[in-house]
Amino acid sequence: MKRSRVALATATALTIGAVAWIVSGTDGSGTAPPSTLETAESEVVRDPTSRPPTEISLAPAPARRAIPTRLSKIELGDVTLAVGVPVAFQVSNASGRGTIAEISISQSWMPTQPLATMTSTAEGRAEFDALPPGTYGGVALGAAGRAAFWFTLPKSSAGPIEIVLAELRSVDVTVIARDTRAPVADARIELFEELKTPDGSYTTRPYLPRIAVPPTNPKGQTALTGLERGAKISVSVTAPGFPPPSSRYLGQRADRMVPPVESSMEIVLDAGRTVTWEVTPGEVPPPPEGTVLTLEQQSGSGTAPPYSTGRMWGGRIVVEGVSAEPTHWLAVAPDGSRAALFSLPGDSEGPATSFGTTRKVEVTLRWSDGAPASGLFVSVRNQGNNPTGATATTDAKGFASIERLES
């Protein structure tokens, strides 16, 4: 069995504080020392072309030994398996009569990956041989309706788990633009459901089974069909020319609840805000007036990626259609220079920024015996432990070049 080794090299940059993580399986030759965690310090220079590549020597390792390249044998110690608990269900319609339904059971934290599915009899009975003790979620769907439910095993009382299906309903939807009140065509809708868990808390998850909602027509119209009556259902909407749903607010679901009784609803899309950033003198001159700038998401920001472009106008970077959440973006000029774009929700002007070039770090890794450390993955990260560029792999000489690092 292959064993892996991990080495950590900390690098302090003159212009970008960085941490270089080095992770490997074997060294490419089919041999590797036992798993170790090693640390070395080096300096990531502003212009690595002005001096030889940074060399990092990994801490002493025991004598190397051959590692099999194929899995030949697995030895297990004592393994204790939980005894499965039989579970029975009784499915009824709104009138209390047994009915046929497709039942899907999943782990409570993985609702979209069913562990088991079964179909109840015409009398509504269904059984599953055994499930390990724990809390589970389930959905039952049939001609008589739908029900989402939870149960915990082992049960505290005898008898089957009762599932009562609620009738299904449809809701007509019209999507319009806030500023013009014009219909929005080709809007795509996803459905989510808020459920109360056995411990009393609430969780929002995709509405299951998933319903394929047709995109809106030229009049901005579509329909939600097969909705469980009484369920707390919300929607997430994407449409051409509008910012993507905000990840900060669960895809903007909180203010787009499907009405519990009404058979129609109107969804209003906001075209987003316009944000500008003053461009000050930097490492390189700013792009000429009118230049179109590509927008990229800053590595590790965790916010929604930009979907539009920016432009230079009046000595500022102007971006339209910005969603209602913070921006952690990079404006990229045609020559490859970049400027950081940060703004808070509601801001129409972000902090002043400037353009600079990307960085490159070259690293040579060697084991303490001088042998090249090949086949290792190297990642440069900033002080917040976010990656600032793509991962590179050391070659047969232990060399790796990490390029296009964010300034």
C-alpha positions as CSV (number, residue, x, y, z in Angstrom):
1,M,0.0,0.0,0.0
2,K,1.3,3.4,-0.8
3,R,2.0,5.7,2.1
4,S,2.1,9.4,1.8
5,R,4.3,12.0,3.3
6,V,3.6,15.6,4.0
7,A,6.1,18.5,4.2
8,L,5.3,22.1,5.2
9,A,7.4,24.9,4.0
10,T,6.7,28.4,5.4
11,A,7.6,31.3,3.1
12,T,7.5,35.0,4.0
13,A,7.1,37.2,0.9
14,L,8.4,40.7,0.6
15,T,5.2,41.7,-1.2
16,I,2.9,38.7,-0.5
17,G,3.0,36.7,2.7
18,A,2.8,33.1,1.7
19,V,2.8,29.6,3.0
20,A,4.0,26.8,0.7
21,W,2.3,23.5,1.3
22,I,4.1,20.5,-0.1
23,V,2.1,17.2,-0.2
24,S,3.0,14.0,-1.9
25,G,2.3,10.3,-2.4
26,T,5.5,8.7,-3.6
27,D,8.5,10.6,-5.0
28,G,7.8,9.2,-8.5
29,S,10.3,6.4,-8.3
30,G,8.0,4.1,-6.4
31,T,9.9,4.6,-3.1
32,A,9.2,6.9,-0.2
33,P,10.2,7.3,3.4
34,P,7.7,6.7,6.1
35,S,5.0,9.4,6.7
36,T,6.5,12.5,8.3
37,L,5.5,16.1,8.8
38,E,8.5,18.4,8.2
39,T,8.9,22.2,8.2
40,A,11.4,24.4,6.5
41,E,11.5,28.2,6.2
42,S,12.4,30.1,3.1
43,E,11.9,33.5,1.5
44,V,9.5,34.1,-1.4
45,V,11.1,36.9,-3.3
46,R,9.3,39.7,-5.2
47,D,11.2,38.9,-8.4
48,P,12.4,35.3,-8.4
49,T,14.1,35.8,-11.7
50,S,16.7,37.9,-10.0
51,R,18.1,35.0,-8.0
52,P,18.2,31.2,-8.2
53,P,15.1,29.3,-7.3
54,T,14.3,28.9,-3.6
55,E,15.7,25.6,-2.3
56,I,13.9,23.9,0.6
57,S,15.5,21.0,2.3
58,L,13.1,18.6,4.0
59,A,13.9,17.4,7.5
60,P,15.9,14.2,7.9
61,A,14.1,11.1,7.0
62,P,15.0,7.5,7.8
63,A,16.5,5.3,5.2
64,R,14.2,4.7,2.3
65,R,12.4,1.5,1.7
66,A,10.5,0.1,-1.2
67,I,6.7,0.7,-1.1
68,P,4.4,-1.7,-3.1
69,T,2.7,0.1,-5.9
70,R,-0.3,-2.2,-5.9
71,L,-2.7,-3.0,-3.1
72,S,-2.0,-6.6,-2.3
73,K,-3.4,-7.2,1.1
74,I,-5.6,-5.5,3.8
75,E,-5.5,-6.7,7.4
76,L,-8.3,-5.5,9.7
77,G,-8.4,-5.7,13.4
78,D,-11.6,-6.3,15.4
79,V,-14.5,-4.4,13.8
80,T,-17.8,-3.9,15.7
81,L,-20.8,-3.4,13.5
82,A,-24.0,-1.9,14.8
83,V,-27.0,-4.2,14.8
84,G,-29.5,-3.1,12.2
85,V,-32.9,-2.1,13.3
86,P,-36.0,-3.3,11.2
87,V,-38.3,-0.4,10.3
88,A,-41.8,-0.4,9.0
89,F,-43.9,2.4,7.5
90,Q,-47.6,3.0,7.1
91,V,-48.5,5.4,4.3
92,S,-51.9,7.1,4.3
93,N,-53.6,9.7,2.2
94,A,-55.3,12.8,3.7
95,S,-58.4,10.8,4.4
96,G,-56.5,8.2,6.4
97,R,-56.6,5.4,3.9
98,G,-53.6,3.3,3.0
99,T,-52.1,4.2,-0.4
100,I,-49.2,3.5,-2.7
101,A,-46.1,5.8,-2.5
102,E,-42.4,5.7,-3.4
103,I,-40.4,6.1,-0.1
104,S,-36.9,7.4,-0.1
105,I,-34.7,7.3,3.0
106,S,-31.4,9.1,3.5
107,Q,-29.0,10.2,6.2
108,S,-30.2,13.4,7.8
109,W,-27.1,15.3,6.6
110,M,-27.2,13.9,3.0
111,P,-30.8,14.2,1.8
112,T,-29.9,14.1,-1.9
113,Q,-28.2,10.7,-1.6
114,P,-30.8,8.1,-0.7
115,L,-29.7,5.0,1.3
116,A,-32.8,3.1,0.3
117,T,-36.0,3.3,-1.7
118,M,-39.1,1.2,-1.5
119,T,-42.7,1.2,-2.7
120,S,-45.6,0.7,-0.3
121,T,-48.4,-1.7,-1.0
122,A,-51.9,-0.7,-1.9
123,E,-52.6,-0.8,1.9
124,G,-49.8,1.6,2.5
125,R,-47.4,-0.8,4.2
126,A,-43.6,-0.9,3.6
127,E,-40.7,-2.5,5.4
128,F,-37.0,-2.2,5.4
129,D,-34.9,-5.1,6.7
130,A,-32.5,-3.2,8.9
131,L,-31.0,0.3,9.3
132,P,-28.2,1.2,11.8
133,P,-29.3,3.2,14.8
134,G,-29.5,7.0,14.0
135,T,-31.6,9.8,12.7
136,Y,-32.9,9.6,9.1
137,G,-34.9,11.8,6.7
138,G,-37.3,10.6,4.2
139,V,-39.7,11.6,1.4
140,A,-42.8,9.8,0.3
141,L,-44.5,10.6,-3.0
142,G,-47.5,9.1,-4.7
143,A,-50.7,9.9,-6.5
144,A,-52.3,10.9,-3.3
145,G,-49.6,13.5,-2.4
146,R,-46.2,14.0,-0.8
147,A,-44.7,14.0,2.7
148,A,-41.3,14.8,4.1
149,F,-40.5,13.2,7.5
150,W,-37.9,12.3,10.1
151,F,-37.4,9.3,12.3
152,T,-34.9,8.0,14.8
153,L,-33.9,4.4,15.3
154,P,-34.4,2.6,17.6
155,K,-38.0,3.9,18.0
156,S,-39.3,4.8,21.4
157,S,-42.6,3.1,20.7
158,A,-43.9,0.1,18.9
159,G,-45.7,0.1,15.6
160,P,-44.8,1.4,12.1
161,I,-43.8,5.0,11.3
162,E,-46.9,6.8,10.2
163,I,-46.6,8.9,7.0
164,V,-49.6,11.0,6.0
165,L,-49.4,12.4,2.4
166,A,-50.5,16.0,1.8
167,E,-52.2,16.9,-1.5
168,L,-50.2,18.4,-4.3
169,R,-50.8,21.8,-5.7
170,S,-49.5,24.1,-8.5
171,V,-48.4,27.8,-8.4
172,D,-48.2,30.0,-11.5
173,V,-45.1,32.2,-11.5
174,T,-44.3,35.5,-13.2
175,V,-40.8,36.9,-13.1
176,I,-40.2,40.6,-13.8
177,A,-37.4,43.2,-13.6
178,R,-37.6,45.6,-10.7
179,D,-36.5,48.8,-12.5
180,T,-38.6,48.4,-15.7
181,R,-41.4,45.9,-14.6
182,A,-40.6,44.1,-17.9
183,P,-41.0,40.3,-18.0
184,V,-37.8,38.3,-17.6
185,A,-37.5,35.4,-20.1
186,D,-35.4,32.3,-19.6
187,A,-35.3,32.6,-15.8
188,R,-34.4,29.3,-14.1
189,I,-36.0,28.4,-10.8
190,E,-34.8,25.9,-8.1
191,L,-36.9,24.8,-5.2
192,F,-35.9,24.5,-1.6
193,E,-37.8,23.3,1.5
194,E,-37.5,24.4,5.2
195,L,-37.9,21.5,7.6
196,K,-38.0,21.2,11.4
197,T,-35.5,18.5,12.5
198,P,-36.1,16.1,15.4
199,D,-33.9,18.3,17.7
200,G,-36.2,21.3,17.1
201,S,-33.9,23.2,14.8
202,Y,-34.7,24.2,11.2
203,T,-32.8,23.3,8.0
204,T,-33.2,24.3,4.4
205,R,-32.5,21.7,1.7
206,P,-33.4,21.0,-1.9
207,Y,-37.1,20.2,-2.4
208,L,-37.1,16.4,-3.1
209,P,-37.7,14.7,-5.4
210,R,-36.4,17.5,-7.5
211,I,-38.9,19.2,-9.8
212,A,-37.7,20.3,-13.2
213,V,-39.3,23.8,-13.5
214,P,-39.5,25.0,-17.1
215,P,-37.7,28.2,-17.8
216,T,-39.9,31.3,-18.1
217,N,-41.4,32.1,-21.5
218,P,-41.1,35.5,-23.2
219,K,-43.9,36.8,-20.9
220,G,-41.8,35.8,-17.9
221,Q,-44.2,33.0,-17.0
222,T,-43.8,29.4,-15.7
223,A,-45.4,27.1,-13.3
224,L,-44.4,25.2,-10.1
225,T,-46.2,21.8,-10.1
226,G,-46.2,19.0,-7.7
227,L,-45.8,21.1,-4.5
228,E,-46.8,19.7,-1.2
229,R,-49.6,21.6,0.3
230,G,-48.5,23.2,3.6
231,A,-44.8,22.8,3.0
232,K,-42.5,25.8,3.5
233,I,-41.0,26.1,0.0
234,S,-38.7,28.9,-1.2
235,V,-37.1,29.5,-4.6
236,S,-33.7,30.5,-6.0
237,V,-33.8,32.3,-9.4
238,T,-31.1,32.9,-12.0
239,A,-31.7,34.8,-15.2
240,P,-29.5,36.3,-18.0
241,G,-28.5,39.9,-17.2
242,F,-29.1,39.6,-13.5
243,P,-26.7,38.9,-10.7
244,P,-26.5,35.3,-9.5
245,P,-28.4,34.5,-6.3
246,S,-26.5,35.6,-3.2
247,S,-24.7,32.7,-1.4
248,R,-24.8,34.8,1.8
249,Y,-28.6,34.6,1.9
250,L,-29.1,31.0,1.0
251,G,-29.5,31.9,-2.7
252,Q,-31.8,34.8,-1.9
253,R,-34.4,32.2,-0.7
254,A,-35.4,34.0,2.5
255,D,-37.4,36.7,0.7
256,R,-38.8,34.5,-2.0
257,M,-41.1,32.1,-0.2
258,V,-43.8,30.4,-2.2
259,P,-47.1,31.6,-0.9
260,P,-48.7,28.9,1.3
261,V,-52.2,29.3,-0.1
262,E,-52.3,31.5,-3.2
263,S,-52.0,29.8,-6.6
264,S,-49.8,32.5,-8.1
265,M,-46.7,34.6,-7.2
266,E,-44.6,37.3,-8.7
267,I,-40.8,37.3,-8.4
268,V,-39.0,40.6,-8.9
269,L,-35.4,40.5,-9.9
270,D,-33.0,43.3,-9.1
271,A,-30.4,44.2,-11.7
272,G,-27.9,44.8,-9.0
273,R,-25.9,47.8,-7.9
274,T,-23.2,49.7,-9.8
275,V,-19.9,49.9,-7.9
276,T,-16.8,52.0,-8.7
277,W,-13.3,51.9,-7.5
278,E,-10.8,54.8,-7.8
279,V,-7.6,53.7,-9.5
280,T,-4.4,55.2,-7.9
281,P,-0.8,55.0,-9.2
282,G,0.6,51.5,-8.7
283,E,3.2,49.1,-9.9
284,V,2.0,49.5,-13.5
285,P,0.0,52.3,-15.1
286,P,-3.8,51.7,-15.2
287,P,-5.3,50.6,-18.5
288,P,-6.5,53.3,-20.9
289,E,-10.0,54.8,-20.7
290,G,-12.7,52.5,-22.0
291,T,-10.7,49.3,-21.5
292,V,-12.9,46.3,-20.8
293,L,-11.6,44.4,-17.7
294,T,-12.2,40.7,-17.0
295,L,-13.3,39.9,-13.5
296,E,-12.1,36.9,-11.5
297,Q,-13.0,35.7,-8.0
298,Q,-10.1,36.0,-5.5
299,S,-8.9,32.6,-4.4
300,G,-10.5,31.4,-1.2
301,S,-12.9,34.3,-0.9
302,G,-15.9,32.1,-0.6
303,T,-18.2,34.7,-2.1
304,A,-20.1,34.5,-5.4
305,P,-18.0,34.8,-8.5
306,P,-18.5,37.8,-10.8
307,Y,-20.7,37.1,-13.8
308,S,-20.1,40.4,-15.7
309,T,-17.1,42.6,-16.8
310,G,-15.8,45.9,-15.7
311,R,-14.4,48.9,-17.6
312,M,-12.1,51.9,-17.1
313,W,-14.0,55.1,-17.0
314,G,-13.0,58.5,-15.6
315,G,-10.0,57.1,-13.8
316,R,-12.1,54.5,-12.1
317,I,-13.1,50.9,-12.5
318,V,-16.9,50.6,-13.0
319,V,-18.8,47.3,-12.6
320,E,-22.5,47.1,-13.1
321,G,-24.9,44.3,-11.9
322,V,-23.1,43.6,-8.6
323,S,-25.1,41.3,-6.3
324,A,-26.1,42.1,-2.7
325,E,-23.0,40.6,-1.0
326,P,-19.3,41.5,-0.5
327,T,-17.1,41.4,-3.6
328,H,-13.6,39.9,-3.4
329,W,-12.7,40.1,-7.1
330,L,-9.7,40.8,-9.3
331,A,-10.0,43.1,-12.3
332,V,-7.7,41.8,-15.0
333,A,-6.5,44.1,-17.8
334,P,-5.6,42.8,-21.3
335,D,-1.9,43.0,-20.4
336,G,-2.4,40.6,-17.4
337,S,-2.0,43.3,-14.7
338,R,-4.6,43.1,-11.9
339,A,-6.3,45.2,-9.3
340,A,-8.2,44.0,-6.2
341,L,-11.9,44.9,-6.0
342,F,-13.5,44.8,-2.6
343,S,-16.8,46.2,-1.5
344,L,-19.4,45.6,1.2
345,P,-23.1,45.0,0.7
346,G,-24.8,48.2,-0.3
347,D,-21.6,50.0,-1.2
348,S,-21.6,52.1,-4.4
349,E,-17.9,52.8,-4.0
350,G,-15.1,50.5,-2.9
351,P,-11.7,51.3,-1.5
352,A,-9.2,52.8,-3.9
353,T,-7.1,50.2,-5.8
354,S,-4.1,50.0,-8.2
355,F,-2.8,47.7,-10.8
356,G,0.1,45.3,-10.4
357,T,1.7,42.3,-12.0
358,T,1.3,38.7,-10.9
359,R,4.1,37.0,-9.1
360,K,5.9,33.7,-9.7
361,V,7.7,31.5,-7.2
362,E,10.2,28.9,-8.2
363,V,11.0,26.2,-5.7
364,T,13.4,23.3,-5.6
365,L,12.8,20.6,-3.0
366,R,15.4,18.1,-1.9
367,W,15.5,15.5,0.8
368,S,18.2,15.8,3.5
369,D,20.4,13.3,1.6
370,G,20.4,15.7,-1.4
371,A,18.1,13.6,-3.6
372,P,15.4,15.6,-5.5
373,A,12.0,15.5,-3.9
374,S,9.9,14.8,-7.0
375,G,6.2,14.3,-7.4
376,L,5.3,16.7,-4.5
377,F,2.4,19.1,-4.8
378,V,3.3,22.7,-3.9
379,S,0.7,25.4,-3.1
380,V,1.4,29.0,-2.1
381,R,-1.1,30.5,0.4
382,N,-1.5,33.9,2.0
383,Q,-1.7,34.7,5.7
384,G,-5.4,33.8,5.7
385,N,-4.4,30.3,4.5
386,N,-6.1,30.9,1.2
387,P,-4.5,29.7,-2.0
388,T,-3.0,32.5,-4.2
389,G,-2.5,30.5,-7.3
390,A,-2.7,27.1,-8.9
391,T,-1.0,24.0,-7.4
392,A,2.2,22.8,-9.0
393,T,4.0,19.5,-8.9
394,T,7.8,19.1,-8.6
395,D,9.5,17.4,-11.5
396,A,12.2,14.8,-11.5
397,K,14.7,17.4,-10.3
398,G,12.5,18.5,-7.5
399,F,11.7,21.8,-9.3
400,A,8.3,23.5,-9.4
401,S,7.2,26.9,-10.7
402,I,4.0,28.4,-9.2
403,E,2.9,31.2,-11.5
404,R,0.2,33.9,-11.7
405,L,0.1,34.4,-7.9
406,E,-2.2,37.1,-6.8
407,S,-0.5,40.2,-5.5
